[in-house]
Amino acid sequence: MEKVCADWSAKAFDEQLVSGKYWDEFAENTKAAATELIHAGTWQEAEQLLQGLVQDMEAKEILAVGGEENPRLGMMYQHLQSDGRMVYTDKFAIAEHAPQADLGISTAEFGVGESGSVCVDTASYESRVTGMLPPTHIVFLQADHMVKNIDTAFRVISKVYKKGYMGFITGPSRTADIERVLSLGVHGPGRFIVIAVDEPAQGRA
């Protein structure tokens, strides 16, 4: 999967910019944005939570990206392929099945404390459609990968950005274009879930 940066942690993060001390503010502001925030201590716990979510929503067709750079996620995607579920990880399969998929699963690079947003590397086509077309979008995030505000977020991005696509997601899709009535899910997923994991993913396959 094409990315703006193959290793954000090593190439863009430092203690002055990215720190877990912004977690509480992030958690508070995600609620204000109607994000469903789930905190997991380990990747094993995160997988159990994901399995429960997928079962509850009866998702049969799932678009899933990020498993190549995160072995933990790759294993989760393999385990999800049961009970008649189809998990599409290949970019051509994702493109083909995106219009009817029930769920998209992807990753975020870091969270933003002041807004409750997550920053996503969407350089690849498959990462963009995974986060935009299914009615529910689940994002995995390292819990201590937090920045204070949007200004800091752009300082982090500037360290590695040369070309491609980046985005910030702040809760589910919403609009009040029609008679000023707030509607969710009109221009994207109506449900947005962030699973934040304490345990580092790298080197723990």
N, C-alpha and C positions, 0 to 999 in steps of 0.2 A: 504494500500500500504506500503510495507516494505521500510524503509529508514535507512540510516546510522545514522541520528539523527532526533528524532521526533520534536524537537523544537530548531532550530539553533539559533534563536534570543536570547533565554534565556540561552542556554548552551555554545555558542561559541563566541558570539559577545560582544565586549566592545568598549568604545569610542575611545580608543587608536588605535584599529585595523579597526573598521568599522565606516564609517562616510559619510554623504552626500556631504562633501566637495570635494570628488573625482568625483562628477557627471560630471562636465564639461569636464574633461579629458576622462572619459568613453564615453560620448556622441560623442566627436570628433573622438575617435578611433574606435567606432562601424561603423561609416561611412566609414573609411578607410578599414574596413574588409567586406564591402558590406552588413552589417546588416541594416535592416530597423528598426529604433528606433522610437517608438511612446511614447510620454509622456502624461499621463493622471493625472489629479488632484484627481479625485475620482474614486471609483469602479463603480459607475453608468456611468460615462463618459467612463471608460474602457470597460464596457459591450457594450455601443453604438458603440464604435470603433470596437470591436470584431465582432458584428453583421454585420457591414458594410463590414469588410474584408471577412467574410464567404460568404456573399451575392455576393460580387464582384468576388470571385474565384469560385462560384457555387459549393461549397463543399457539397457533399451529405453524405459521410461517414467520421466520425470524431473520432479519438482516443483522449481521454481526461483523464488526470491524475491530481492529486493534489486537487481534490474537497473535499476529506475527511478531510484534515487538514485546508483547506481554505474554509469556508462556502460561501464566496462570489463567488468563482469559481464554487462551487457545484450548486449554483443557476443559474449561467450563463449557465452551461451545460444543466440544465433542460430547460431553455428558448430557447436554440438552437434547441431543438427537435421539429421543426416545418417545414412546407413547404416540407415535405418528407425527412427531414434529419434524419440520424441515428447517435447518439452520444454514443459511447461505452466507458464505465467507468469501467466495470468489467474486471478483468485481463484475464479471459478465453475468453470473447468476444473480447477483444483487440488482443489477440493472434490469434484468428480465422480470424479477419477481417483486420489485419495489412497489408497483402500484397496488398490489393486493396484500402486502405484508402486514401482519398484526402488530409487530414490535420491531424496533430498532435498538441495537445495543452498540455503544461506542465508548470512547474514552475522552477525558478532558485533561489538559496539561496542568492547569491550576485554577484555583478559585479566587474570587475578588471579594474581600471582606465588606467593603462599603456598599456593594450592590447585590451581593448574593449570586453573582453571575459565575459561570464557568467559561474558561477560555478553551476553545477547541481548534485543533489543527485540522482544517478541512481542505488540504491541498488536493486530495484525491476525490474523484467523482463519487466513488462508492461511500466515502465518509459523509459527503454532503447529502446524498439521498437517504442514507440510513438515519440521519438526524432530522430530516424534514418531512418525509412522506408517510411513514407509519403513524398510526394514531397515538402510540405511546413510545416514548424515547427514554431509555435507561442509559445513564452515563456513569462510568467508573472513574474515580478520582482518588489520588493519593491524599490522605487527610491532612498532611502537613505541607502540602504544596499550595500555599496561600499567599496572596499579596494584599497590601493594605487597600489600594484604590486603583482606579483606571489609569491614572498617570503612571503608577508603578508597573501596571500590566504592560503598558506600551514600552516602558524601559526594558522590560524582560524580552518582549517580542523583538525589539530593535537589535538585540544582541545576535539574533540568528536569521531574521527575516530578510530574504533577498527577492523572492517571488512566490506566488501561490495564493492561498486563501486562508484566512483566519476568521474566527467568529467568536462572539460572546452570546451565550444563552442565559436568559434571565427568566426562568419559569416557563410554563407552557405557552404556546401561541395564543395571543389574545388580540381582539380588535373591538373597537366601539364605532366602527364606520357606519353601521346601519342604525339610524335613529338613536345614536349614542347609548345603545344597549351593549354592555360588555358580553362578548361571546368568546369562548375558548375553542381552539382547534380549527379555526377557519383557514388560517394560512400555514398550518403546521400541526405538530402533535398537540392534542388537548390534554395530555398527561405527561409530565416531565419528572423523572425520578433520578436522584443522584445517590449512588452508593459510594460513600467515602471509606477508604480502608486505611487503617493504621500501619499494617505490615507492609514493608517494601516489597515490590513485585519482582524487581530484577534479581536474577540469580537464584530464584527460589522455585524453579519449575518442579 
